[in-house]
Amino acid sequence: MAIRQWRTFPAPWTVIEPVTTPIEVGQVLAVHVRIFGIWWLNATRIVYVIDEPRRFGFAYGTLPGHAERGEERFTVEWLDDDTVWYDVLAFSRPRHPLARLGYPLARMFQRRFGRASKASMAAAV
């Protein structure tokens, strides 16, 4: 399944380290994000996993090294009408001073990430 292979993070401007991190509660991983040619290292920890017969997903919370303070959830669900839905839900506040100064720009990149993540998952299937 694409979500278990970290395909939720669109290349080449986002990279998960280590890519072999299992999707399990408590796992810590780094999300590298490239913006304007600069790589940002964002530390996260998986806070919960959804593992149901027709629904799978996980959420991570940001750690002190992350540019934002918040949580992001990724889920894939197979509905009774045989449609499959992918969902990204996030809430956050700026933590890093540059994220605070560039708040509108930070939100623009978050929306870009949501669109690119959906495109990446669609391409994976």
C-alpha atoms as one frame of an Amber mdcrd trajectory, in Angstrom:
protein
   0.000   0.000   0.000   1.359   3.398  -0.989   0.686   5.007   2.378   2.846
   2.371   4.121   5.683   3.206   1.699   5.596   6.900   2.646   4.257   7.866
  -0.803   2.190  10.509   1.009   5.304  12.683   0.865   5.757  14.019  -2.678
   9.236  13.805  -4.172  11.491  15.565  -4.894  10.741  18.391  -2.455   9.873
  16.198   0.550  11.871  13.250   1.845  11.278  10.963   4.845  14.276   9.794
   6.868  14.681   6.998   7.462  12.367   5.752   4.723  12.346   2.338   6.434
  10.593   3.735   9.527   7.617   1.499  10.305   4.269   3.190  10.768   3.901
   2.469  14.479   2.981   4.618  17.459   6.045   6.248  18.979   8.268   6.054
  15.894  10.297   9.226  15.315  11.101  10.363  11.805  12.407  13.387   9.987
  10.532  15.126   7.224  12.959  17.017   4.991  11.283  19.795   3.017  12.990
  21.875   0.333  11.700  25.430  -0.048  13.488  28.009  -2.209  16.476  25.674
  -2.480  16.857  25.378   1.297  16.285  22.054   3.072  14.395  22.172   6.383
  14.590  19.245   8.788  11.277  18.738  10.601  11.180  16.219  13.455   7.954
  14.284  14.075   6.617  11.355  16.134   3.760   9.051  15.148   1.042   9.561
  17.763  -1.603   7.126  16.530  -2.291   4.570  13.817  -5.646   3.639  12.269
  -5.565   0.000  11.152  -9.048  -1.218  10.247 -10.148  -3.625   7.499 -11.189
  -0.806   5.133  -9.288   2.142   6.573  -5.610   2.761   7.259  -3.757   5.831
   8.356  -1.565   7.507  10.876  -0.964  10.863  12.472   2.230  12.442  13.590
   2.833  15.273  15.977   5.611  17.765  15.534   8.640  17.721  17.823  10.652
  20.766  18.982  12.841  20.781  15.847   9.843  21.229  13.525   9.068  24.606
  11.897   5.416  24.245  12.949   3.684  23.053  16.116   0.785  20.696  15.435
  -0.377  17.398  14.023  -0.977  15.912  10.589  -3.080  12.857   9.733  -3.018
  10.763   6.544  -5.764   8.196   5.847  -6.888   5.949   3.034 -10.408   4.532
   3.170 -12.208   2.048   0.916 -15.927   2.850   1.047 -18.877   0.509   0.528
 -19.508   1.949  -2.965 -15.973   0.771  -3.957 -14.532   4.281  -4.068 -11.240
   4.925  -2.327 -10.591   8.172  -0.526  -7.316   9.700   0.585  -7.427  12.412
   3.204  -4.879  14.760   4.756  -5.933  16.659   7.865  -3.587  19.078   9.613
  -3.652  21.702  12.270  -0.656  23.776  13.220   0.786  27.047  14.416   4.149
  28.519  13.464   6.986  27.576  15.834  10.146  28.715  14.032  10.633  32.499
  13.825  10.827  32.356  10.015   7.529  30.440   9.908   5.980  33.168  12.065
   7.371  35.971   9.915   6.308  34.283   6.714   2.966  32.961   7.985   1.040
  33.502   4.701   3.872  31.882   2.768   3.989  28.956   5.217   0.249  28.376
   4.711   0.705  28.520   0.941   3.340  25.759   1.159   1.094  23.688   3.427
  -1.701  23.869   0.836   0.832  23.006  -1.873   1.920  19.994   0.167  -1.701
  18.803   0.473  -2.244  18.982  -3.291   1.130  17.350  -4.059   0.524  14.602
  -1.503  -2.804  13.721  -3.108  -1.198  13.720  -6.564   1.612  11.497  -5.299
  -0.854   8.996  -3.844  -2.947   9.009  -7.028   0.192   8.355  -9.104   1.124
   5.481  -6.788  -2.076   3.619  -7.553
